[in-house]
Amino acid sequence: MNIMRKWASVEQRAIEILIRLKRQYPDARCTLNYETPLQLLVATILSAQCTDERVNQVTPALFARFPDAGAIASANIEDIETLIRSTGFYRNKAKNIQGACRMIVEKYNSHVPKRMEQLLELPGVARKTANVVLANAYGINQGVTVDTHVKRLSNRLGLTEHDNPERIERDLIRLIPQEDWENWSIRLIYHGREICNAKKPACDACMLADLCPSVGKN
């Protein structure tokens, strides 16, 4: 049966996908290790073009050496670079992390802000990072986190036709209930890692196959 005939609308498919993702990954959680909002902010900046696993190997030493925003803000930039080198693009990441911490200290009394527009002022912070911090550190679902997995799977599943993360986010916000915005992204990331691989998706093993217009096309 044609997918678009069986599922009358993209909204219905999106909700069914959400239900199945919840069933498949009931305990899905952010895979970055952190204890404070600042640690999550820094870890998320480090995760750009880097695996969470690698970030989790780097952050314990980084946070032991520089435990708060003030310590990072006043650090020797080369010391930060050395500690985060293996995450890639380490010079730019170190500059952004230190710049963000300096602004947090000077403008927000050393507290990571809880508003999207304030987070977006910080160096190195775009909507992806802001959404991760708001949802996981503060329990505020203000948007949908769009990383490479979410971007790829949302297109494969026919939930968006866009490549731009902000336009993808707008499409997903329309389809997914607000209380599920962040766990949707986390579960989709799990599915992208385990089943819907970028190069060779395991469609035969996918519990979303009957909902996916891209089956057999990748």
C-alpha positions as CSV (number, residue, x, y, z in Angstrom):
1,M,0.0,0.0,0.0
2,N,1.2,3.5,-0.9
3,I,2.5,5.2,2.2
4,M,0.7,8.5,1.4
5,R,-2.6,6.6,1.0
6,K,-2.3,4.6,4.2
7,W,-1.3,7.6,6.3
8,A,-3.6,10.4,5.2
9,S,-1.3,13.3,6.2
10,V,2.2,14.1,7.1
11,E,0.9,15.1,10.5
12,Q,-0.4,11.6,11.1
13,R,2.8,10.0,10.0
14,A,4.8,12.3,12.2
15,I,2.8,11.3,15.3
16,E,3.0,7.6,14.4
17,I,6.8,7.9,14.0
18,L,7.0,9.6,17.4
19,I,5.0,6.8,19.0
20,R,7.2,4.2,17.6
21,L,10.4,6.0,18.5
22,K,9.2,6.3,22.1
23,R,8.5,2.6,22.1
24,Q,11.9,1.7,20.5
25,Y,14.0,4.0,22.7
26,P,12.1,4.5,25.9
27,D,15.2,5.6,27.9
28,A,16.8,7.8,25.4
29,R,18.6,10.8,26.9
30,C,21.2,13.4,25.9
31,T,24.4,11.4,25.5
32,L,26.7,14.3,26.5
33,N,27.9,14.0,30.1
34,Y,27.4,17.2,32.2
35,E,26.5,18.3,35.8
36,T,25.7,22.0,35.2
37,P,24.1,24.1,32.5
38,L,27.6,25.6,31.8
39,Q,29.1,22.1,31.3
40,L,26.3,21.2,28.9
41,L,26.8,24.5,27.0
42,V,30.5,23.8,26.6
43,A,30.1,20.2,25.7
44,T,27.5,21.0,23.1
45,I,29.8,23.6,21.5
46,L,32.6,20.9,21.5
47,S,30.2,18.4,19.8
48,A,30.1,20.3,16.5
49,Q,31.6,18.0,13.9
50,C,32.7,15.6,16.7
51,T,31.1,12.6,18.3
52,D,29.5,12.8,21.8
53,E,31.8,9.9,22.8
54,R,34.9,11.9,22.0
55,V,33.5,15.0,23.8
56,N,32.8,12.9,26.9
57,Q,36.5,11.8,26.9
58,V,37.7,15.4,26.8
59,T,35.4,17.2,29.2
60,P,36.3,15.6,32.5
61,A,39.9,17.0,32.3
62,L,38.6,20.3,31.0
63,F,36.1,20.8,33.8
64,A,38.5,19.6,36.4
65,R,41.0,22.3,35.3
66,F,38.4,25.0,34.7
67,P,35.3,24.2,36.8
68,D,33.2,27.3,36.2
69,A,32.6,30.2,33.8
70,G,35.0,32.5,35.6
71,A,37.9,30.0,35.4
72,I,37.4,29.5,31.7
73,A,37.0,33.2,31.1
74,S,40.4,34.0,32.7
75,A,42.2,30.9,31.4
76,N,45.2,30.9,29.0
77,I,43.5,30.2,25.7
78,E,46.3,27.8,24.7
79,D,45.6,25.7,27.8
80,I,42.0,25.3,26.7
81,E,43.1,24.5,23.1
82,T,45.4,21.7,24.4
83,L,42.6,20.1,26.4
84,I,40.1,20.1,23.6
85,R,42.4,19.5,20.6
86,S,41.1,16.0,19.8
87,T,37.5,17.3,19.2
88,G,38.7,19.1,16.0
89,F,38.5,22.8,15.1
90,Y,39.9,23.3,18.5
91,R,41.2,26.9,18.1
92,N,37.8,28.2,17.0
93,K,36.0,26.2,19.7
94,A,38.4,27.4,22.4
95,K,37.8,31.0,21.3
96,N,34.0,30.6,21.3
97,I,34.0,28.8,24.7
98,Q,36.1,31.4,26.3
99,G,34.1,34.2,24.7
100,A,30.8,32.7,25.8
101,C,32.1,32.3,29.4
102,R,33.3,35.9,29.5
103,M,29.9,37.2,28.4
104,I,28.2,34.9,30.9
105,V,30.4,36.3,33.7
106,E,30.1,39.9,32.7
107,K,26.5,40.1,31.6
108,Y,24.7,37.2,33.4
109,N,26.4,37.1,36.8
110,S,28.1,33.8,35.9
111,H,24.8,32.0,35.2
112,V,24.0,30.5,31.8
113,P,20.9,32.4,30.6
114,K,17.5,30.7,30.2
115,R,16.2,32.7,27.2
116,M,16.8,31.8,23.6
117,E,17.6,35.3,22.5
118,Q,20.2,35.6,25.3
119,L,21.8,32.3,24.5
120,L,22.1,33.2,20.8
121,E,24.2,36.3,21.8
122,L,26.9,34.0,23.1
123,P,29.9,33.2,20.8
124,G,29.6,29.8,19.2
125,V,25.9,29.3,20.1
126,A,23.3,28.8,17.4
127,R,19.8,27.4,17.8
128,K,21.0,23.8,18.0
129,T,23.1,24.5,21.0
130,A,20.6,26.8,22.6
131,N,17.8,24.2,22.2
132,V,20.0,21.5,23.8
133,V,20.8,23.7,26.8
134,L,17.3,25.0,27.3
135,A,15.6,21.6,27.1
136,N,18.2,19.4,28.9
137,A,19.5,21.9,31.6
138,Y,16.3,23.9,32.2
139,G,13.4,21.7,31.0
140,I,12.4,24.4,28.5
141,N,11.2,23.1,25.1
142,Q,11.5,26.2,23.0
143,G,12.5,24.5,19.7
144,V,13.6,21.3,18.0
145,T,17.3,20.5,18.0
146,V,18.4,19.8,14.4
147,D,21.8,18.1,14.1
148,T,23.1,16.1,11.2
149,H,21.0,13.0,12.2
150,V,17.8,14.9,12.6
151,K,18.4,16.7,9.3
152,R,19.0,13.5,7.4
153,L,16.2,11.5,8.9
154,S,13.6,14.2,8.7
155,N,14.3,14.5,5.0
156,R,14.3,10.7,4.5
157,L,11.0,10.4,6.4
158,G,9.4,13.0,4.2
159,L,8.8,15.4,7.1
160,T,10.6,18.3,5.5
161,E,12.0,19.2,2.1
162,H,14.5,21.7,3.4
163,D,18.3,21.5,4.1
164,N,18.5,24.6,6.2
165,P,18.3,23.6,9.9
166,E,16.0,26.5,10.9
167,R,13.5,25.7,8.2
168,I,13.6,22.1,9.1
169,E,13.0,23.1,12.8
170,R,10.0,25.1,11.7
171,D,8.5,22.2,9.9
172,L,9.1,19.8,12.8
173,I,7.6,22.3,15.3
174,R,4.4,22.2,13.3
175,L,4.3,18.4,13.3
176,I,5.4,17.4,16.8
177,P,3.8,18.3,20.1
178,Q,5.8,20.8,22.1
179,E,6.3,18.5,25.1
180,D,8.1,16.0,22.7
181,W,10.3,18.5,20.8
182,E,13.6,17.5,22.6
183,N,12.9,13.8,23.1
184,W,11.9,13.6,19.4
185,S,15.4,14.9,18.5
186,I,17.2,12.6,20.9
187,R,15.3,9.5,19.8
188,L,15.8,10.4,16.1
189,I,19.6,10.7,16.8
190,Y,19.5,7.2,18.4
191,H,17.7,5.8,15.4
192,G,20.2,7.5,13.0
193,R,23.1,6.0,14.8
194,E,21.7,2.5,15.1
195,I,19.5,1.9,12.0
196,C,19.3,4.8,9.6
197,N,23.0,5.1,8.8
198,A,24.0,7.9,6.5
199,K,25.7,5.6,3.9
200,K,23.8,2.4,4.3
201,P,20.5,2.6,6.2
202,A,19.2,-0.8,7.5
203,C,15.7,-0.5,6.0
204,D,15.0,-4.2,6.5
205,A,15.5,-3.8,10.3
206,C,13.7,-0.4,10.6
207,M,10.4,-0.2,12.5
208,L,9.6,2.9,10.5
209,A,9.9,1.3,7.1
210,D,6.2,1.4,6.3
211,L,6.1,5.1,7.2
212,C,9.2,6.1,5.2
213,P,9.0,7.2,1.5
214,S,12.8,6.7,1.2
215,V,12.8,2.9,1.8
216,G,15.1,1.3,-0.8
217,K,16.2,4.6,-2.3
218,N,19.4,5.1,-0.3
